[in-house]
Amino acid sequence: MDLREFYGDTVRSLAFLSRLPVSGHFFVGQSGAMSRTVQGFPLAGALILVPAAVVLAIMLTLGATPLMAAVAAIAVQTLLTGALHEDGLGDTADGLGGGRDREHALTIMKDSRVGSYGVVALILVFAMRIAAIAGLAQQLSPVAAALCLPAIAALSRALMVWHWSALPPARTDGVAASLRSPEKTALHAALISAALIAAITIVPAISIFALFTTLAASAGAAVVFLGFVRRRIGGHTGDTIGACQQICEAVGLTALAMAA
């Protein structure tokens, strides 16, 4: 792996996945395709969650209840990402839940309005994430609970890249198609870096059993979701990629809290 290239891809991933400011010189000479850049998604995801993890640890140390600290951490995360993946989850739920067939589902997913399926999906996933973080905060020290957030952020974004690479674009004129599918080497780099980030955070904070439980649960959720998307629309969209991240994050946090 070229570490200089990996660094550049991580910085460009920060710009793509968050509202954090990134210098324009990182994009000089770039075509706009994400096929190689996605190798930086897991590390970028972990870095984006550092402020949320710090807020969680500080609030718990100062005596905040686990629920209060968990809500604050999720709020910080949502502000930093601009609810990018949550938007994809809402659109995906509306399209796959309310679409009569493939074309109708894709039409609904392009609509910026949020329907009942999207609202319910967002409420449930937010609730799962908050409850899981609060559960971790009850069982672990503030620092250990905080370490879990970057770990799951890295894992869920690696699985998002896998979802992207495992399916063809559902729309040839969609955003995901224009960004191009991940290269195999970039996918492998994303998966390996996510596993390493998870190992160096989860094992010291909880245990190796918790690490393997979380890896299995997150991967299982990604596989089930991919199968459902393949049956309904035959390919990925930008919305399903974001929805995959949200589902894997919620399942990963829940598994981690149950294994702690």
C-alpha positions as CSV (number, residue, x, y, z in Angstrom):
1,M,0.0,0.0,0.0
2,D,1.3,3.5,-0.9
3,L,1.0,5.3,2.4
4,R,1.1,8.8,0.7
5,E,-1.8,7.8,-1.6
6,F,-3.7,6.3,1.3
7,Y,-3.3,9.6,3.3
8,G,-4.6,11.6,0.4
9,D,-7.5,9.3,-0.1
10,T,-8.3,9.5,3.6
11,V,-8.4,13.3,3.5
12,R,-10.6,13.3,0.4
13,S,-12.8,10.8,2.1
14,L,-13.2,13.2,5.0
15,A,-14.5,15.8,2.6
16,F,-16.9,13.4,1.0
17,L,-18.3,11.9,4.2
18,S,-18.5,14.9,6.4
19,R,-18.8,18.7,6.7
20,L,-15.2,19.1,7.8
21,P,-13.2,21.6,5.8
22,V,-10.5,20.2,3.5
23,S,-8.0,22.1,1.5
24,G,-8.6,22.3,-2.2
25,H,-5.1,21.2,-3.1
26,F,-6.0,17.6,-2.2
27,F,-8.3,17.5,-5.2
28,V,-5.9,19.0,-7.8
29,G,-5.6,16.6,-10.7
30,Q,-8.5,14.4,-9.4
31,S,-11.1,13.2,-11.8
32,G,-13.9,13.0,-9.2
33,A,-14.2,9.2,-9.4
34,M,-14.2,7.5,-6.0
35,S,-13.0,4.0,-7.2
36,R,-9.7,4.4,-5.4
37,T,-10.6,7.0,-2.8
38,V,-12.9,4.6,-0.9
39,Q,-9.9,2.9,0.6
40,G,-9.8,5.8,3.0
41,F,-13.4,5.6,4.1
42,P,-12.9,3.5,7.3
43,L,-10.1,5.7,8.7
44,A,-12.0,8.9,7.7
45,G,-15.1,7.5,9.4
46,A,-13.1,6.8,12.6
47,L,-11.7,10.3,12.6
48,I,-15.1,11.9,12.0
49,L,-16.3,10.1,15.2
50,V,-13.5,11.3,17.4
51,P,-15.3,14.6,18.4
52,A,-18.4,12.6,19.3
53,A,-16.4,10.1,21.3
54,V,-14.7,12.9,23.2
55,V,-18.1,14.5,24.0
56,L,-19.3,11.1,25.2
57,A,-16.3,10.6,27.5
58,I,-16.4,14.1,28.9
59,M,-20.1,14.1,29.6
60,L,-19.9,10.7,31.4
61,T,-16.9,11.8,33.4
62,L,-18.8,15.0,34.5
63,G,-21.7,12.9,35.7
64,A,-24.2,13.0,32.8
65,T,-26.5,10.0,32.5
66,P,-25.6,7.4,29.9
67,L,-28.7,8.3,27.9
68,M,-28.0,12.1,27.9
69,A,-24.4,11.5,26.9
70,A,-25.4,9.0,24.1
71,V,-27.9,11.5,22.6
72,A,-25.2,14.3,22.7
73,A,-22.7,12.0,20.9
74,I,-25.2,11.1,18.2
75,A,-26.1,14.8,17.8
76,V,-22.4,15.7,17.3
77,Q,-21.9,12.8,14.8
78,T,-25.0,13.9,12.8
79,L,-23.9,17.5,12.7
80,L,-20.4,16.5,11.4
81,T,-21.7,14.2,8.7
82,G,-24.6,16.5,7.7
83,A,-26.9,13.5,8.1
84,L,-25.5,12.2,4.8
85,H,-26.1,8.5,5.5
86,E,-29.4,9.1,7.4
87,D,-30.7,10.7,4.2
88,G,-29.9,7.6,2.3
89,L,-31.5,5.4,4.9
90,G,-34.8,7.4,4.8
91,D,-34.9,7.4,0.9
92,T,-34.1,3.7,0.8
93,A,-36.8,2.8,3.3
94,D,-39.4,4.8,1.3
95,G,-38.4,3.3,-2.0
96,L,-38.0,-0.3,-1.0
97,G,-40.9,-0.2,1.4
98,G,-43.4,1.6,-0.8
99,G,-42.3,0.8,-4.3
100,R,-44.6,-1.4,-6.3
101,D,-41.7,-2.6,-8.6
102,R,-38.1,-1.7,-9.4
103,E,-38.8,1.4,-11.4
104,H,-41.4,2.7,-8.9
105,A,-38.9,2.1,-6.0
106,L,-36.2,4.0,-7.8
107,T,-38.5,6.9,-8.6
108,I,-39.5,7.2,-4.9
109,M,-35.9,7.1,-3.9
110,K,-35.1,10.1,-6.1
111,D,-37.9,12.1,-4.4
112,S,-36.5,14.5,-1.7
113,R,-39.6,14.2,0.4
114,V,-39.6,11.7,3.3
115,G,-42.5,9.3,3.7
116,S,-43.8,7.1,6.5
117,Y,-41.3,4.2,5.8
118,G,-38.4,6.6,5.9
119,V,-39.5,8.3,9.1
120,V,-40.0,5.0,10.9
121,A,-36.6,3.7,9.7
122,L,-34.9,6.8,10.9
123,I,-36.6,6.7,14.3
124,L,-35.8,3.0,14.8
125,V,-32.1,3.3,13.7
126,F,-31.5,6.4,15.8
127,A,-33.1,4.7,18.8
128,M,-31.0,1.6,18.4
129,R,-27.8,3.6,18.1
130,I,-28.6,5.8,21.2
131,A,-29.7,2.8,23.3
132,A,-26.6,0.8,22.4
133,I,-24.2,3.7,23.2
134,A,-26.1,4.3,26.5
135,G,-25.7,0.6,27.2
136,L,-22.0,0.7,26.6
137,A,-21.7,3.8,28.8
138,Q,-23.4,1.9,31.6
139,Q,-21.1,-1.0,31.5
140,L,-17.7,0.5,30.6
141,S,-15.5,3.3,31.7
142,P,-16.0,6.6,29.9
143,V,-12.8,6.2,27.8
144,A,-13.7,2.5,26.9
145,A,-17.2,3.5,25.8
146,A,-15.8,6.3,23.7
147,L,-13.3,4.0,22.0
148,C,-16.2,2.0,20.6
149,L,-17.6,4.8,18.5
150,P,-14.6,5.1,16.0
151,A,-14.4,1.3,15.8
152,I,-18.0,1.0,14.6
153,A,-17.7,4.0,12.4
154,A,-14.7,2.3,10.6
155,L,-16.5,-1.0,10.3
156,S,-19.8,0.4,9.0
157,R,-18.0,2.5,6.3
158,A,-15.9,-0.5,5.2
159,L,-19.1,-2.5,4.8
160,M,-20.6,0.4,2.9
161,V,-17.7,0.1,0.4
162,W,-18.4,-3.6,0.2
163,H,-22.1,-3.0,-0.6
164,W,-21.0,-0.5,-3.3
165,S,-18.6,-3.0,-4.9
166,A,-20.8,-6.1,-4.6
167,L,-23.7,-4.8,-6.7
168,P,-23.9,-3.0,-10.1
169,P,-25.4,0.5,-10.3
170,A,-29.2,0.3,-10.3
171,R,-29.2,3.5,-12.4
172,T,-26.7,4.2,-15.1
173,D,-27.3,8.0,-14.7
174,G,-27.2,8.0,-10.8
175,V,-24.6,9.6,-8.5
176,A,-23.1,6.2,-7.4
177,A,-22.6,5.2,-11.1
178,S,-20.8,8.5,-11.9
179,L,-18.4,7.9,-9.0
180,R,-17.5,4.4,-10.3
181,S,-17.4,1.2,-8.4
182,P,-14.6,0.6,-5.9
183,E,-11.4,-1.1,-7.2
184,K,-10.7,-4.5,-5.7
185,T,-7.5,-3.3,-4.1
186,A,-9.3,-0.3,-2.6
187,L,-12.0,-2.6,-1.2
188,H,-9.4,-4.9,0.4
189,A,-7.6,-1.9,1.9
190,A,-10.8,-0.6,3.3
191,L,-11.8,-4.0,4.9
192,I,-8.3,-4.6,6.3
193,S,-8.0,-1.1,7.8
194,A,-11.4,-1.3,9.3
195,A,-10.6,-4.6,11.0
196,L,-7.3,-3.2,12.3
197,I,-9.0,0.0,13.7
198,A,-11.7,-2.2,15.3
199,A,-9.1,-4.5,16.9
200,I,-7.0,-1.8,18.4
201,T,-10.0,-0.1,19.9
202,I,-12.5,-2.8,20.9
203,V,-10.1,-5.4,22.3
204,P,-8.5,-3.1,24.9
205,A,-11.8,-1.5,25.7
206,I,-13.8,-4.8,26.0
207,S,-12.5,-8.1,24.8
208,I,-11.5,-10.1,21.7
209,F,-14.9,-11.9,22.0
210,A,-16.7,-8.6,21.7
211,L,-14.6,-7.8,18.6
212,F,-15.5,-11.1,16.8
213,T,-19.2,-10.8,17.8
214,T,-19.3,-7.3,16.4
215,L,-17.6,-8.2,13.2
216,A,-19.9,-11.1,12.6
217,A,-23.1,-9.2,13.4
218,S,-22.1,-6.2,11.2
219,A,-21.1,-8.4,8.3
220,G,-24.3,-10.4,8.7
221,A,-26.4,-7.3,8.5
222,A,-24.6,-6.1,5.4
223,V,-25.1,-9.5,3.7
224,V,-28.8,-9.6,4.5
225,F,-29.4,-6.0,3.4
226,L,-27.5,-6.6,0.2
227,G,-29.6,-9.6,-0.6
228,F,-32.8,-7.6,-0.1
229,V,-31.6,-4.7,-2.2
230,R,-30.6,-7.1,-5.0
231,R,-34.0,-8.7,-5.1
232,R,-35.9,-5.4,-5.0
233,I,-33.9,-3.2,-7.4
234,G,-31.0,-5.3,-8.7
235,G,-28.2,-2.9,-7.9
236,H,-27.0,-0.2,-5.6
237,T,-27.7,3.5,-5.5
238,G,-26.1,6.3,-3.4
239,D,-29.1,5.9,-1.0
240,T,-28.6,2.2,-0.5
241,I,-24.9,2.7,0.1
242,G,-25.8,5.2,2.9
243,A,-28.5,2.9,4.3
244,C,-26.0,0.1,4.5
245,Q,-23.7,2.2,6.7
246,Q,-26.6,3.1,9.0
247,I,-27.8,-0.4,9.4
248,C,-24.4,-1.8,10.0
249,E,-23.6,0.9,12.5
250,A,-26.8,0.2,14.5
251,V,-26.3,-3.5,14.4
252,G,-22.6,-3.2,15.3
253,L,-23.2,-0.9,18.2
254,T,-26.0,-3.2,19.5
255,A,-23.9,-6.3,19.2
256,L,-21.0,-4.6,21.0
257,A,-23.2,-3.4,23.8
258,M,-24.6,-7.0,24.2
259,A,-21.1,-8.5,24.3
260,A,-19.7,-5.9,26.7
